[in-house]
Amino acid sequence: MNHQKDEIRTLQDALERPCKHRDMDLALQPMDNFRKTPDGPNETPLAFWASWDLSDRPRRIALLLDDCQEEYRPFADEILPNLVRILNAFRGARDEHEGVCIAWSSWSRRFDDGISNAMDRWYGPRGLHPDNPENAAYIHTGAAGLKPLREIAPTQQEVSDGWHYHGKHLDMFWTFDEDGRSYLDEKLKQQHIDTIVITGLWTDECVLSTAYAGNARGYDVVVVNDAVATATANQKIALTIANSTVAKVLSTDQVVQYMEKDFVAGQPGEVKGNSHHDGRKS
């Protein structure tokens, strides 16, 4: 891409030219976030928040069950009833509407996976003690630990359709097909999904990473605050950051109410495009 100085428009010049897919009258209005937080440091907002509500337009929506696997059962016990409720609500909506899908991931870093990268350096090289594990980067219980929690496991049909997969990185989108494309992103594009609802484990790692990755790919992002959990003390911090930067943080009750009573399926391509990695319309 050419970034020559003479190609950079002044603000006035940019305002006088048409901008496809953008409401320029709306863009010129002051930000509500800024007006409502006048006492921020350096005259900046104290926090941001999502400008949209789930029910403010028709949507094509996916539930992401992030690493809800048997090895993490001790951390998932408290949120399991909510995960069951949300999964049932999505399955019910999927039976009645198009534009609804459900995806499961399992975390699968293993001692013999052949990867040595920044994640290993971050967590440290130790952890080769299955009886007394020290390194959270690895699965210690083998294949049994990778199975989805039985209460919310995918059906054989859902597995056959490719909706359960193994990942080796924090971000659910960071698993690739043979052509180097994000496996999850391609699955969601096939259904023209424009909104993702994230549940699962762990809030301050995989959930937050997936929220940012989803936003970067053009999806509206919802994180369900009582259907995510973590092994650390960072639950509240992670949800606060998500809600004020990249996601709409809602409760299980709100999401179930929406899926059972208020969901309206949108038309493919109405909001999010599939031709560009960042989800812009063509």
N, C-alpha and C positions, 0 to 999 in steps of 0.2 A: 504494500500500500504506500502511495506517495504522500508524504507529510510536508510538502513544500509550504513555506510560510505564506505565499500569496494565495494559497487555497483555504486558509483559515479565515472564516467570515467574522466580521464584527457582530456584536449582539444585534445592532439595529438592522444590519444586512440580513442576518438569519431570520429576524422577525418578519421581514418583508417577503420572504420566500415561502412557498407552500411546504408543508411537512406531512407526508403521507402517514396515515394512521394516528395522527396526534391532533387533539383538540387544542388549537393554539389559543383560543379565547380562555379556556380553562387553565392552560399552562401559564398564562400571564397573571392569574389571580394569586394573591399571597397564600402561603401555606398555612393551613389551620394549625398544624403542629407548632409552627414558629409563633403565630399570634397568641397561642394559648400558653406559651412558656417564655414570657418576656424576660425572666430573670436568670437565664442561663449564662454560664461563663462566656465572656467574649461575645455576648449577644447571640449565642447559639441555643438551640432547643435543649431542654433538660432530658428529653426522650422523644423518640419517634414511635409511631404505632401504625398498624395497617389501616389503609384508607377505605377498605372494603369490608363487607360482611358476607358470610356464606350465602345468605338468601337474597343478596341484592341483584343477582342475575342468574340465568340458567347456567349450569356447570356440567363438565364432564370430569368425573372425580375418581380418584384411586385411593384405596387404603393401603398403606405400607406398614407391614408388621416387621419391624426392624430387629433382627437377631433375637427373636422370641424362641429360644432354644433350650433344651433340657439342661445343659450345663449351667445356665443362668437362672434356673428355677428358684433358688433361694432369694434372688433379687426381684423375681417376678411375682411372688406369691401374693403380695398386696394388690397388685394391679390386674391380676388374672380375671377377676369377675368383670372388670371394666373392659378388658380386651375381648372377652366372650360377648358382651353386650354389643360392642362396636362391630365385631365381625359378623354377628347375626344381623345387625341392621344393614350392613353393606351387602351381605348375601341376599337379604330380602329385597333391597333396592335393585340389585343386579338382576334378580329374577323378573322384575317388573319394568325395568328401563334399560335402554342402551346407554353407553357412556359411563358405566360403573365397572371397576375392576379391583382386584385384590392381589397384592404381591407379598411374598414371604422371602426373607433372606436369612441365611445362617452364617455366622462368623466362623471362618475356617482356617485361620493361621495355625499351621502345624509345624512340629519340629523338622519334618522332612519335606517341607513345601518348596525348598530350594530358593526362597526369597531372603535376601538380606538388604534391608533398605532403611529409610529414615525412621520407620516405626520401631525397628529393632534397636536403633541407636537411642531413640527416645525412651523406650521402656527398659533398656539395658540388655546386656547379653545373657543374663542369667535366667533360669527358669526350667532347666532340664532336670527337674525333680518332681515327677508325677505324684509322688506321695506327699510332697510338701511344696506345692508350686509357689514360685516367687515372681513370675513374670506374667502379667495380665495379657500380654500379646499373644499367648498361645492357648490352644484348646488342649486340655489335659485329660479329658475323659474319652477321647477318640470319637469314633463314629456315633456312639450313643449320645454324646453331648451335642452333636450337631443336629439331631432330630428336632423339629419344631415341637414346642410344648403341646402335649397331646390334646389338651382342652381346646386349642385353637389351631390345630394342625390342618393343612390343606387336604382336600379330598384327593383321591387318586386321579380324578379328572383334572383338578386344578394343577396337580403336579405334571400330568401328561401334557397339559397346555403350556407348561413352561413358567408357571407363576411362582415356583419355589426354586431358588438358586443359592449357591454358595459364593460368598465374597471373601476377600483377603485384606480389605482395607476398611477404614472407618465409614466412608461414604458409600451408601447403597448404590449410587450411580457408577462407582469406580470398579466395575466388572465389565469386561469387554468381550464382544463376539470375535469371530475369526477375522472380521474385516476391520477390527479396531474401533467399533462403535459401542457406546454404552449399552449393555444388555437391557437394563431396566428402562432407560430412556427410549430405546427402540420399541420395547413392549408397550409402553405408554403411548408412544406416537401412533402405533397401529390402532389404538382406540381413541385417538385424538383427545387424550386427557389434558386438561388445563389446570387442575387443582389436585394437590396431594395432601392426604391426612396421615401424619406420621405418629406411630405408636411404637412402644417396645423399649429396647435397652441398647446402650446406656445413654441417658439424657445428655450428659455433658460431652459425649464422644460421638458415637455413631448417629444419634438422633440429631444433634446440632450440626454435624458435618453434612448429613443428608439434607437438612433444611436449607443450608446455604447453597449446596449443590443444586437442589431443586429450583430455588429462586434464580440462580444463575442461568438455568436452562429454560426459564420463562414460565414456571409453574407458580400459581398461588399456593402458599404453603400454610398448612394448619398443623400445629403440634398439640396433642391432647394432654393436658397437664396432669391428669390423674390416671393416664394409661401409658406413662413412660416412667422409668425408674433407673437408678444408677447405683453403683457400688461405692460411690464416694460421697463426700459432704457437699457436693456442688449442685444438687437438684434445684434448689430455689434460684441460685445464681444463673444456672443455665437457662431456666425458663424465663427469667427476667430479661436476659440478653436476647433470647429468641424473640420474645414479644416486642422488644423495642428496636429490633434491627431487621428481621427477615421473615417473621411468621405471625400468624394469628394464633394465639394460645387460648384454647377453649377447653371446656370440661367434657367428660364423657356424656353427661346429660344433654349438653348443647348439641354435640355431634349426633347423638342418637335421635334427638328430637328433629334435627334437620333432615337426616336421612329417611326417617319414617314419616314425617309430616310435610316438610317444606321443600324437599329436593325436586328440582325440575331439570331435566336433561337438556343440555345445550346442543347446538348444531356443531358438527365437526368444523374446526378451523375458524369458528366465529371469534374467538378471543386469542388463541395462541397458534402460531404457525409451526410447521414441522420442517421447513427447509433450512433453517439456520439453527446453529447450536444454542443460541441464546433465546430461542422461542419467538423472535420477532415475526410479524406477518410479512409475507413476500410482497 
